[in-house]
Amino acid sequence: MGRGFKSGGFDFRANNRGTFATSNEAFEFDDEQATNFEVGGKFKLGSSAELNATAYFTKFDDLQVSIFDGTLGFNVRNAATSEVKGLEIDGRWALTDHVRLNGGMSIMDFEFTDFADGQCYAAQSDSRVQANGLCDYTGLSNQLVSDFSGNLAIDFDHQIGDYEITGLASLFYASAYDAAATHDPLGRQDGYAKINARLAFAPQDGPWEIAILGKNLGDEIIRTYTGDAPLAFSSFGRKTNYSFFGQGRTITLQGKVKF
């Protein structure tokens, strides 16, 4: 069991004075407190494999969140309570003296158990909108949280005379998540998989190496953040979003020389 906290403060850049009775209520945010319970173990599986597993439960009181208000700036607020529970597993297995397999997975359940003053997205009109113009996030997850993610990689080395070829291939998968902190449906990122690989050639213990590296070989276009365009709705009545995306496929030729 562990406990921690993050100190509170004042967010004078916030643009939410009209939704609170006093300036203190509008700009002040409280300490964030976390209580964590964790249990796990490390296991040897024969002489060539190992497995690690951890289960955890974390409760946040007054979790600090920062959300763009769609007009001028970001508002820092406290979610009254939230809970995170999950399971993490990782392991390694030497298939042979020259081939190794490793991977891991994470199952996570994040829930705002009490968060009545969340920032609404532009033009939101569903049942979560409250009389004060804010939205009730209770029961929702957090931004960028995938229920499941996992990775699998294999690497090898092979000697040819005085030279050596080494390689690595990896697969990463993440299930769907909200890229928008306001839970705007237009900011939903579907589940995706990324494949990376590297192949290198060099003399054994030699002074140089040449390699080719491929990242995101499937050319997945992954949304990492979505927000309301500043002033678009408040000034012109038009709902407009902007998004950031991760880099697509890249192929790189690498060289290394030791002097």
MARPA-192122 format. One record per residue (C-alpha): residue in one letter; x negated, y, z negated. Coordinates in steps of 0.25 Angstrom, whole numbers, plus 2048, in hexadecimal, padded with zeros to 3 digits. Each point is the difference from the previous one (the first is absolute). Layout:
% MARPA-192122
+---+-----+-----+-----+
| r |   X |   Y |   Z |
+---+-----+-----+-----+
| a |   X |   Y |   Z |
...
+---+-----+-----+-----+
***
This chain:
% MARPA-192122
+---+-----+-----+-----+
| r |   X |   Y |   Z |
+---+-----+-----+-----+
| m | 800 | 800 | 800 |
| g | 7FB | 80E | 803 |
| r | 806 | 80E | 7FF |
| g | 7FC | 80D | 807 |
| f | 805 | 80E | 803 |
| k | 7FE | 80B | 80A |
| s | 801 | 80E | 7FA |
| g | 80B | 80A | 804 |
| g | 7FF | 80E | 805 |
| f | 807 | 80B | 808 |
| d | 802 | 800 | 80F |
| f | 801 | 80E | 804 |
| r | 800 | 7FD | 80F |
| a | 80E | 7F9 | 7FF |
| n | 80B | 806 | 807 |
| n | 80C | 7FB | 7F7 |
| r | 803 | 80B | 7F7 |
| g | 80E | 801 | 805 |
| t | 804 | 7F2 | 7FC |
| f | 7FC | 802 | 7F1 |
| a | 805 | 809 | 7F5 |
| t | 7F2 | 805 | 7FB |
| s | 7F2 | 802 | 806 |
| n | 7FB | 7F6 | 7F6 |
| e | 809 | 7F5 | 805 |
| a | 7FD | 804 | 80E |
| f | 7F1 | 800 | 800 |
| e | 7FC | 7F7 | 7F4 |
| f | 7FE | 7F1 | 801 |
| d | 7FD | 7F7 | 7F4 |
| d | 7F5 | 7F6 | 7FC |
| e | 801 | 7F3 | 808 |
| q | 7FF | 7F3 | 7F7 |
| a | 7FD | 7F2 | 805 |
| t | 801 | 7F3 | 7F8 |
| n | 7FB | 7F4 | 807 |
| f | 800 | 7F1 | 7FD |
| e | 7F8 | 7F6 | 808 |
| v | 7FC | 7F2 | 800 |
| g | 7F7 | 7F8 | 80A |
| g | 7F5 | 7F6 | 802 |
| k | 7F4 | 7FC | 808 |
| f | 7FF | 7F2 | 805 |
| k | 7F5 | 7F8 | 806 |
| l | 805 | 7F6 | 80B |
| g | 7F5 | 7F6 | 801 |
| s | 7F3 | 805 | 804 |
| s | 804 | 808 | 80C |
| a | 80C | 808 | 7FD |
| e | 806 | 809 | 7F5 |
| l | 80D | 806 | 7FE |
| n | 804 | 80D | 7F8 |
| a | 80F | 803 | 7FC |
| t | 806 | 80C | 7F8 |
| a | 80E | 803 | 7FC |
| y | 803 | 80E | 7FA |
| f | 80B | 809 | 7FC |
| t | 7FF | 80F | 7FE |
| k | 80A | 80A | 7FB |
| f | 7FE | 80F | 803 |
| d | 807 | 80A | 7F7 |
| d | 800 | 80E | 807 |
| l | 7F9 | 7FB | 80C |
| q | 7FA | 80C | 808 |
| v | 804 | 801 | 80E |
| s | 7FD | 80B | 80B |
| i | 80A | 802 | 80B |
| f | 801 | 80A | 80B |
| d | 80C | 808 | 7FF |
| g | 802 | 802 | 80F |
| t | 7FF | 80F | 7FF |
| l | 7F3 | 806 | 7FA |
| g | 7F8 | 7F6 | 7F7 |
| f | 7FF | 7F4 | 7F8 |
| n | 808 | 7FE | 7F3 |
| v | 7FA | 7F8 | 7F4 |
| r | 80B | 7FA | 7F8 |
| n | 801 | 7F5 | 7F6 |
| a | 808 | 7F3 | 803 |
| a | 806 | 7FC | 7F2 |
| t | 7FC | 7F2 | 801 |
| s | 7FB | 7F6 | 80A |
| e | 7FB | 7F1 | 800 |
| v | 7F6 | 7F9 | 808 |
| k | 7FF | 7F1 | 7FF |
| g | 7F9 | 7F6 | 809 |
| l | 7F6 | 7F5 | 803 |
| e | 7F2 | 801 | 806 |
| i | 7F8 | 7F4 | 805 |
| d | 7F3 | 7FF | 807 |
| g | 7F6 | 7F5 | 803 |
| r | 7F4 | 7FB | 808 |
| w | 7FC | 7F3 | 806 |
| a | 7F3 | 7FC | 807 |
| l | 805 | 7F7 | 80B |
| t | 7F1 | 7FC | 803 |
| d | 7F3 | 806 | 7FE |
| h | 802 | 80A | 80B |
| v | 80F | 802 | 800 |
| r | 808 | 807 | 7F5 |
| l | 80E | 803 | 7FE |
| n | 806 | 80B | 7F7 |
| g | 80D | 807 | 7FE |
| g | 80A | 806 | 7F6 |
| m | 80F | 804 | 7FE |
| s | 808 | 809 | 7F8 |
| i | 80F | 800 | 7FD |
| m | 805 | 80D | 7FA |
| d | 80D | 805 | 7FB |
| f | 800 | 80F | 7FD |
| e | 80D | 806 | 7FB |
| f | 804 | 80E | 7FB |
| t | 809 | 7FB | 7F4 |
| d | 804 | 80F | 7FC |
| f | 7FD | 80B | 80A |
| a | 80B | 80A | 802 |
| d | 7F9 | 80C | 805 |
| g | 7F9 | 7FB | 80D |
| q | 7FE | 809 | 80C |
| c | 80A | 7FE | 80B |
| y | 7FC | 7FF | 80E |
| a | 806 | 80A | 80A |
| a | 80F | 7FF | 803 |
| q | 801 | 7F5 | 7F6 |
| s | 80F | 7FE | 7FD |
| d | 802 | 7F2 | 7FA |
| s | 804 | 7FC | 7F2 |
| r | 7F2 | 803 | 7FA |
| v | 802 | 80F | 802 |
| q | 804 | 807 | 7F3 |
| a | 806 | 80D | 7FD |
| n | 7F3 | 807 | 7FD |
| g | 7FB | 7FC | 80E |
| l | 7F6 | 7F6 | 7FB |
| c | 801 | 7F1 | 803 |
| d | 801 | 7F4 | 7F7 |
| y | 7F5 | 7F6 | 803 |
| t | 804 | 7F6 | 7F5 |
| g | 7FF | 7F2 | 805 |
| l | 7F6 | 804 | 80C |
| s | 7F2 | 7FC | 802 |
| n | 7F4 | 80A | 802 |
| q | 7FA | 805 | 80C |
| l | 7F6 | 7F7 | 807 |
| v | 803 | 7F4 | 7F8 |
| s | 801 | 7F3 | 808 |
| d | 807 | 7F4 | 7F9 |
| f | 7F6 | 7F7 | 806 |
| s | 7F2 | 802 | 805 |
| g | 7F5 | 7F6 | 803 |
| n | 7F3 | 7FE | 807 |
| l | 7F8 | 7F4 | 806 |
| a | 7F2 | 800 | 805 |
| i | 7F6 | 7F6 | 805 |
| d | 7F1 | 803 | 802 |
| f | 7F5 | 7F7 | 806 |
| d | 7F1 | 800 | 803 |
| h | 7F9 | 7F7 | 80A |
| q | 7F1 | 7FF | 803 |
| i | 7FA | 7FF | 80E |
| g | 7F2 | 7FE | 7FF |
| d | 7FA | 80C | 7FA |
| y | 80D | 808 | 802 |
| e | 80D | 800 | 7F8 |
| i | 80F | 803 | 804 |
| t | 809 | 805 | 7F6 |
| g | 80F | 803 | 801 |
| l | 80C | 804 | 7F8 |
| a | 80F | 800 | 803 |
| s | 80A | 806 | 7F7 |
| l | 80F | 801 | 800 |
| f | 808 | 80A | 7F7 |
| y | 80F | 800 | 7FE |
| a | 80A | 809 | 7F9 |
| s | 80F | 800 | 7FF |
| a | 809 | 80C | 803 |
| y | 7FF | 80C | 7F7 |
| d | 804 | 80F | 7FF |
| a | 7F6 | 809 | 806 |
| a | 809 | 80C | 7FC |
| a | 800 | 803 | 7F1 |
| t | 80E | 805 | 801 |
| h | 804 | 7F2 | 806 |
| d | 805 | 806 | 80D |
| p | 804 | 7F4 | 809 |
| l | 7F8 | 807 | 80B |
| g | 7F3 | 7FE | 7F9 |
| r | 802 | 7F1 | 7FE |
| q | 7F4 | 7F8 | 804 |
| d | 803 | 7F1 | 805 |
| g | 7F7 | 7F5 | 7FB |
| y | 7F3 | 7FF | 809 |
| a | 7F3 | 7F7 | 801 |
| k | 7F2 | 806 | 803 |
| i | 7F5 | 7F7 | 806 |
| n | 7F2 | 804 | 7FF |
| a | 7F3 | 7F9 | 805 |
| r | 7F1 | 801 | 800 |
| l | 7F6 | 7F8 | 808 |
| a | 7F1 | 803 | 7FE |
| f | 7F3 | 7FB | 806 |
| a | 7F2 | 801 | 7F9 |
| p | 7F3 | 7F9 | 7FD |
| q | 7FF | 7F9 | 7F3 |
| d | 7FB | 80A | 7F6 |
| g | 7FD | 809 | 80C |
| p | 7FF | 80F | 801 |
| w | 80C | 802 | 809 |
| e | 80E | 7FC | 802 |
| i | 80B | 802 | 80B |
| a | 80E | 7FE | 7FE |
| i | 80E | 803 | 806 |
| l | 80B | 804 | 7F6 |
| g | 80F | 800 | 803 |
| k | 80A | 807 | 7F7 |
| n | 80F | 7FF | 801 |
| l | 7FF | 7F6 | 80C |
| g | 80F | 7FF | 801 |
| d | 801 | 80F | 802 |
| e | 80B | 802 | 7F5 |
| i | 804 | 80E | 7FE |
| i | 803 | 801 | 7F1 |
| r | 807 | 80C | 7FA |
| t | 7F9 | 805 | 7F3 |
| y | 808 | 80C | 7FC |
| t | 80D | 807 | 805 |
| g | 805 | 80D | 7FB |
| d | 80A | 80B | 803 |
| a | 7FB | 80B | 809 |
| p | 7FE | 80D | 7F9 |
| l | 80C | 809 | 801 |
| a | 806 | 7F8 | 80B |
| f | 80D | 7FD | 7F9 |
| s | 801 | 80B | 7F6 |
| s | 7FD | 80B | 80A |
| f | 806 | 7FB | 80D |
| g | 809 | 7F4 | 7FC |
| r | 7F9 | 7F6 | 808 |
| k | 7FB | 7F3 | 7F9 |
| t | 7F1 | 7FE | 805 |
| n | 7F6 | 7F6 | 7FB |
| y | 7F1 | 7FF | 802 |
| s | 7F8 | 7F3 | 7FD |
| f | 7F1 | 7FC | 7FF |
| f | 7FC | 7F3 | 806 |
| g | 7F4 | 7F7 | 7FF |
| q | 7F6 | 7FE | 80B |
| g | 803 | 7F6 | 80B |
| r | 7F6 | 7F6 | 806 |
| t | 7F1 | 804 | 800 |
| i | 7F5 | 7F8 | 806 |
| t | 7F2 | 804 | 7FB |
| l | 7F2 | 7FC | 804 |
| q | 7F6 | 800 | 7F4 |
| g | 7F1 | 800 | 7FF |
| k | 7F7 | 800 | 7F5 |
| v | 7F1 | 801 | 7FF |
| k | 7F7 | 7FF | 7F4 |
| f | 7F3 | 808 | 800 |
+---+-----+-----+-----+
***
